[in-house]
Amino acid sequence: MEVIRGEELKEKGYGGLWNVGKAADDKPALVVLTKKWDQEGEKVSLVGKGIVYDTGGLSLKISGGMVGMKSDCGGAAGLLAAFEAVVSCGTEEPLRELQLVLCLAENSIGPSAFRNDDIITFLSGRTCEINNTDAEGRLVLADGVAHATMTEDKPDLVVDMATLTGAQMVATGKRFAAIVTNSAEAEARAVEAGIRSGDLVHPLPYAPEFFNEEFTSKVADSKNSVKDRMNAQTSCAGQFIGNNVDKTFYDEGGQWLHVDMAGPSTMDGGRGSGFGVGLIMALLKAKGFA
């Protein structure tokens, strides 16, 4: 297990994760768990958004919108349980490595909180002009996917999962997560895994050439929130994350799959649903579940 925490994140260039969590008493952390097998097969990296509480930061949520934000770590929680399940059960099709990257932070307020108009630099080297501190999940995941792909032994598949956008529920509802991916193969694989597991997913458009213009900035590589909320917000938010995946990962045929499960992450009544555990077990064909 590897843990990078607090000021060390800043020193090592994890500007998204550090800035989101730096105002909290408990400082942010990147936690990496790895299981390797002595066999040929896929290398898969799972990257989870773990915002343990989301006030919205200085773009403060209204009180009603803040209730329940203890569950904004649903992506990380689901992937942690999925990692444990897959490692315990094994898989029908061989894996050579399974990696879990947890991006953990509290989006709090205080004198040191990051601000709108700040410019931050991600691990990927991309810069970002902040125009909404409540669009924080994509900032921590930007560092997470960069960590997973900026390696010599690159994964074949990267799955990031997050309670990312309220717009996901408008697009695909409370029972279907939304997926965005650069790969038709990964899309079909995810849809099939959703049907087999009951953790249902539905594809949204992947179109960097259309969606990147939503983040145009005059002083940085991008802003962090869209200029037009009527233009495929959930796809755009996923694209923001995908822009921080290492370019050579894409060049070498790597598959990136983004799962926005804001709606299905909770059941009626506010309790966590456990969404994502079955999806990943089915996706990786865990024994006894495939």
C-alpha positions in Angstrom: 0.0 0.0 0.0 1.2 3.5 -0.9 -0.1 6.6 0.8 0.7 10.2 -0.3 -0.8 12.7 2.2 -1.0 16.4 3.0 1.9 18.6 2.0 3.5 15.7 0.2 0.8 15.9 -2.4 1.6 19.5 -3.1 5.3 18.7 -3.3 4.8 15.8 -5.7 2.5 17.8 -8.0 -1.0 16.5 -7.1 -2.4 20.0 -7.4 -6.1 18.9 -7.8 -6.3 16.7 -4.8 -4.2 19.0 -2.6 -6.2 22.1 -3.4 -9.6 20.5 -2.9 -8.7 19.1 0.5 -6.1 21.5 2.0 -8.6 23.6 4.1 -9.8 20.6 6.0 -8.4 19.5 9.4 -7.8 16.0 8.0 -5.6 16.6 5.0 -6.2 14.9 1.7 -4.6 11.7 0.7 -4.0 9.5 -2.4 -4.1 5.8 -1.3 -2.9 3.1 -3.7 -3.6 -0.6 -3.3 -2.0 -3.1 -5.7 -2.5 -6.8 -6.2 -0.1 -8.6 -8.6 -0.4 -12.1 -10.0 2.4 -14.2 -11.5 0.6 -14.7 -14.8 -0.1 -13.0 -18.1 -3.3 -11.0 -18.4 -4.8 -7.5 -18.2 -3.6 -4.8 -15.9 -6.6 -2.8 -14.6 -6.6 0.4 -12.6 -9.6 1.5 -10.6 -9.7 5.2 -9.6 -12.3 6.4 -7.1 -13.6 9.8 -6.0 -13.5 9.8 -2.2 -14.9 13.2 -1.2 -15.7 12.3 2.4 -17.8 15.5 2.8 -18.6 18.2 0.3 -19.6 21.6 1.4 -19.1 23.0 -2.1 -16.1 24.9 -0.8 -16.3 28.6 -1.2 -18.9 28.0 -3.9 -21.0 27.0 -0.9 -23.9 24.7 -1.3 -27.3 25.8 0.0 -28.2 23.8 3.2 -30.6 21.5 1.4 -28.1 20.7 -1.2 -25.4 19.9 1.4 -27.5 17.3 3.2 -26.3 13.9 2.4 -22.9 15.0 1.1 -21.3 12.4 3.4 -22.0 10.0 0.6 -19.9 11.9 -2.0 -17.3 9.2 -1.5 -19.6 6.6 -3.1 -17.2 6.0 -6.0 -14.2 5.3 -3.8 -16.3 3.2 -1.4 -17.7 1.0 -4.2 -14.3 0.5 -5.8 -12.6 -0.4 -2.4 -15.2 -3.1 -1.8 -14.9 -4.3 -5.5 -11.1 -4.5 -5.2 -11.4 -6.6 -2.0 -14.0 -8.9 -3.6 -12.1 -9.5 -6.9 -8.8 -10.1 -5.0 -10.6 -12.6 -2.6 -12.6 -14.4 -5.4 -10.1 -14.4 -8.2 -11.2 -14.0 -11.8 -12.2 -16.4 -14.6 -10.0 -14.6 -17.0 -6.5 -13.9 -15.8 -5.3 -10.5 -14.5 -1.6 -9.7 -14.1 -2.3 -6.7 -11.9 -5.2 -4.9 -10.2 -4.6 -1.4 -8.9 -6.9 0.8 -6.8 -6.3 4.5 -6.5 -8.4 6.3 -3.9 -8.6 10.1 -4.1 -9.6 11.1 -0.6 -10.4 14.7 0.5 -12.9 16.8 2.4 -14.0 19.9 0.4 -14.2 22.3 3.3 -14.1 26.0 3.8 -11.6 28.2 5.7 -8.8 30.7 5.3 -6.7 28.3 3.2 -9.5 27.0 1.0 -8.9 27.1 -2.8 -10.9 29.9 -4.5 -12.6 30.7 -7.8 -10.0 32.4 -10.0 -7.1 30.2 -8.6 -5.0 28.4 -11.2 -3.9 25.0 -10.2 -1.6 22.5 -11.9 -2.4 18.8 -12.0 0.0 15.8 -11.9 -0.5 15.5 -15.7 1.0 19.0 -16.1 -2.3 20.6 -17.3 -3.3 23.8 -15.7 -6.8 24.7 -14.6 -8.6 28.0 -13.9 -11.1 27.4 -11.1 -14.5 28.8 -11.8 -16.5 26.6 -9.4 -15.1 25.1 -6.2 -18.1 22.8 -6.1 -16.9 21.0 -9.2 -14.2 19.4 -7.1 -14.6 15.7 -7.9 -13.1 16.1 -11.4 -10.1 17.9 -9.8 -9.2 15.0 -7.5 -9.9 12.4 -10.2 -7.7 14.3 -12.7 -4.7 13.5 -10.5 -6.0 10.0 -9.9 -6.1 9.0 -13.6 -2.8 10.7 -14.2 -1.2 8.6 -11.4 -2.7 5.4 -12.8 -1.4 6.1 -16.4 1.8 8.0 -16.0 3.7 4.7 -15.4 6.1 2.6 -17.5 3.9 -0.5 -17.2 0.6 1.1 -18.3 -2.7 -0.4 -17.5 -4.9 -1.9 -20.3 -8.0 -0.5 -18.8 -8.6 2.4 -16.4 -12.0 2.7 -14.7 -12.8 5.9 -12.8 -16.0 5.9 -10.7 -17.6 8.9 -9.0 -20.7 10.6 -7.7 -19.8 13.3 -10.1 -22.7 15.3 -11.4 -26.3 16.0 -10.5 -26.9 16.1 -14.3 -26.2 12.4 -14.4 -29.7 11.8 -12.9 -31.3 14.0 -15.6 -29.4 12.1 -18.3 -29.8 8.4 -17.1 -31.9 8.5 -13.9 -31.5 7.1 -10.4 -31.1 3.4 -11.4 -28.7 3.7 -14.4 -25.2 5.1 -14.0 -23.8 7.1 -17.0 -20.7 5.9 -18.7 -18.3 7.8 -21.0 -15.4 6.0 -22.7 -12.9 6.3 -25.6 -13.5 2.6 -26.5 -16.5 0.9 -28.1 -15.2 -2.4 -26.7 -15.1 -1.0 -23.1 -18.6 0.5 -23.6 -20.1 -2.8 -24.7 -18.2 -4.7 -21.9 -19.5 -2.3 -19.3 -23.1 -2.4 -20.5 -23.0 -6.2 -20.5 -21.5 -6.2 -17.0 -24.2 -3.9 -15.8 -27.0 -6.2 -17.1 -25.4 -9.3 -15.5 -24.8 -7.6 -12.1 -27.8 -5.4 -11.8 -25.6 -2.3 -11.5 -27.0 -0.9 -14.7 -25.1 1.6 -16.9 -26.0 3.6 -20.0 -23.5 5.2 -22.5 -23.3 8.9 -23.1 -21.5 10.6 -26.0 -17.7 10.7 -26.1 -16.8 13.7 -28.2 -13.7 15.6 -27.1 -13.8 17.8 -30.2 -17.2 19.1 -29.1 -17.0 19.1 -25.3 -13.5 20.6 -24.6 -14.7 24.0 -25.8 -16.9 24.1 -22.8 -13.9 24.6 -20.6 -12.1 27.3 -22.6 -9.9 29.6 -20.5 -7.7 32.5 -21.4 -5.2 31.9 -18.7 -5.0 28.1 -18.3 -5.4 24.9 -20.3 -9.0 24.8 -19.1 -11.6 26.0 -16.6 -13.1 23.3 -14.3 -16.8 24.0 -14.9 -18.8 24.3 -18.2 -19.9 27.6 -19.6 -23.2 26.1 -20.9 -25.0 23.8 -18.5 -27.4 22.7 -21.2 -24.6 21.1 -23.2 -24.1 17.5 -22.1 -22.8 18.3 -18.6 -22.1 14.7 -17.6 -20.2 13.9 -20.8 -18.3 17.2 -20.4 -17.3 16.4 -16.7 -16.1 13.0 -17.8 -14.1 14.5 -20.6 -12.4 16.8 -18.2 -11.1 13.8 -16.3 -10.2 12.0 -19.5 -8.1 14.9 -20.6 -5.7 14.2 -17.7 -5.1 10.6 -18.7 -1.5 10.2 -20.0 -1.5 10.7 -23.8 0.8 7.7 -24.4 -1.8 5.5 -22.7 -4.3 6.5 -25.4 -1.6 6.2 -28.1 -0.9 2.6 -27.1 -4.5 1.6 -27.3 -5.4 2.0 -23.6 -9.1 2.0 -22.7 -10.6 4.6 -20.3 -14.0 4.1 -18.8 -15.7 6.8 -16.7 -18.7 5.9 -14.5 -20.8 8.6 -13.0 -23.1 7.0 -10.4 -24.4 10.0 -8.5 -28.0 8.7 -8.8 -27.7 5.0 -8.1 -25.1 5.4 -5.4 -27.9 5.9 -2.8 -31.2 4.2 -2.1 -34.4 5.9 -1.2 -33.9 7.1 2.4 -30.3 8.1 1.8 -28.4 4.9 2.6 -25.6 3.8 0.3 -26.6 1.2 -2.3 -23.3 -0.4 -2.8 -23.4 0.4 -6.5 -20.3 -0.5 -8.4 -19.2 -3.6 -6.5 -21.2 -5.9 -8.7 -20.4 -3.9 -11.8 -16.7 -4.3 -11.4 -16.9 -8.0 -10.3 -18.9 -8.7 -13.5 -16.6 -6.5 -15.6 -13.5 -8.4 -14.5 -15.4 -11.7 -14.4 -14.8 -12.5 -10.7 -15.1 -16.2 -10.0 -18.6 -17.2 -8.8 -19.9 -14.0 -10.3 -19.0 -14.1 -13.9 
